[in-house]
């Protein structure tokens, strides 16, 4: 791998969740057609409308061992085959349901 090419914005100060930071980054990078979120934090909350999209693109890792379990590795590779999903529509619906606008 060539190294880190970019990072997601840190928008916690604006009251946004990690999932929103990821989707905002994706909106700014329409060239990304397949993606995967690997994290040891739970990124899939029951909060609609982004829950379904995140669930389709998220693999939770173990905070102690990271991505070592072959079941997780296989799942991650399958997730990367999935299409991008309608990130823009999810953000639009999210914006419509909240008072604080998403900076996207």
VMD Tcl script that draws the C-alpha trace (Angstrom):
set ca {
  {0.00 0.00 0.00}
  {1.15 3.51 -0.75}
  {0.25 4.90 2.67}
  {-2.41 7.27 3.91}
  {-3.86 9.27 1.02}
  {-6.45 11.24 3.01}
  {-8.32 11.28 6.29}
  {-11.92 11.80 7.29}
  {-12.79 15.19 8.76}
  {-12.88 15.47 12.56}
  {-16.34 16.93 13.14}
  {-16.97 15.80 16.73}
  {-16.84 19.46 17.76}
  {-19.92 20.01 15.61}
  {-21.75 17.19 17.35}
  {-21.43 14.75 14.46}
  {-20.86 11.02 14.84}
  {-18.04 9.03 13.26}
  {-20.47 7.55 10.74}
  {-21.34 11.03 9.52}
  {-17.66 11.94 9.17}
  {-17.17 8.88 6.95}
  {-20.18 9.68 4.76}
  {-19.12 13.33 4.41}
  {-15.68 12.18 3.26}
  {-17.32 9.87 0.73}
  {-19.52 12.69 -0.55}
  {-16.39 14.77 -1.14}
  {-14.81 11.83 -3.03}
  {-17.34 10.62 -5.61}
  {-14.55 8.72 -7.37}
  {-14.63 6.15 -4.54}
  {-16.97 3.43 -5.78}
  {-16.23 0.71 -3.20}
  {-15.48 1.30 0.45}
  {-15.08 -0.36 3.80}
  {-15.05 1.05 7.32}
  {-12.89 -0.97 9.72}
  {-13.09 0.11 13.34}
  {-13.01 -1.30 16.84}
  {-15.82 1.09 17.77}
  {-19.42 0.27 16.92}
  {-20.30 2.40 13.89}
  {-23.70 0.92 13.21}
  {-26.32 2.45 15.43}
  {-30.03 2.03 15.02}
  {-30.18 5.67 13.95}
  {-31.84 5.93 10.55}
  {-31.21 6.72 7.73}
  {-27.48 5.94 7.76}
  {-27.66 2.69 9.75}
  {-28.38 0.46 6.74}
  {-25.64 1.95 4.57}
  {-23.08 1.72 7.37}
  {-24.08 -1.85 8.17}
  {-23.42 -2.82 4.54}
  {-19.89 -1.33 4.63}
  {-18.65 -1.90 8.17}
  {-16.56 -4.59 9.81}
  {-15.97 -4.30 13.54}
  {-12.50 -5.36 14.64}
  {-11.25 -6.50 18.01}
  {-9.64 -3.60 19.95}
  {-6.89 -5.95 21.19}
  {-6.01 -7.84 18.00}
  {-7.34 -5.74 15.13}
  {-8.17 -7.48 11.86}
  {-6.66 -10.93 12.37}
  {-9.64 -13.25 12.39}
  {-10.00 -14.84 8.94}
  {-13.78 -14.61 9.18}
  {-13.46 -10.82 9.51}
  {-10.91 -10.68 6.69}
  {-13.22 -12.65 4.39}
  {-16.15 -10.42 5.30}
  {-14.06 -7.28 4.68}
  {-13.12 -8.51 1.21}
  {-16.78 -9.23 0.41}
  {-17.77 -5.76 1.64}
  {-15.25 -4.18 -0.72}
  {-17.06 -5.78 -3.64}
  {-20.28 -3.93 -2.79}
  {-21.16 -0.77 -4.70}
  {-20.80 2.61 -3.05}
  {-24.44 3.08 -2.13}
  {-26.32 6.37 -2.30}
  {-24.21 8.38 0.15}
  {-25.61 11.70 -1.01}
  {-29.23 10.61 -0.47}
  {-28.45 9.26 3.01}
  {-26.83 12.57 3.99}
  {-29.76 14.51 2.54}
  {-32.24 12.45 4.60}
  {-30.05 12.81 7.68}
  {-29.94 16.59 7.21}
  {-33.73 16.70 6.92}
  {-34.16 14.95 10.28}
  {-31.82 17.06 12.38}
  {-31.53 20.65 13.51}
  {-27.75 20.98 13.20}
  {-26.74 20.96 9.52}
  {-24.09 18.57 8.29}
  {-21.13 20.40 6.79}
  {-20.90 18.57 3.51}
}
mol new
graphics top color blue
foreach p $ca { graphics top sphere $p radius 0.5 }
foreach p [lrange $ca 0 end-1] q [lrange $ca 1 end] { graphics top cylinder $p $q radius 0.2 }
display resetview
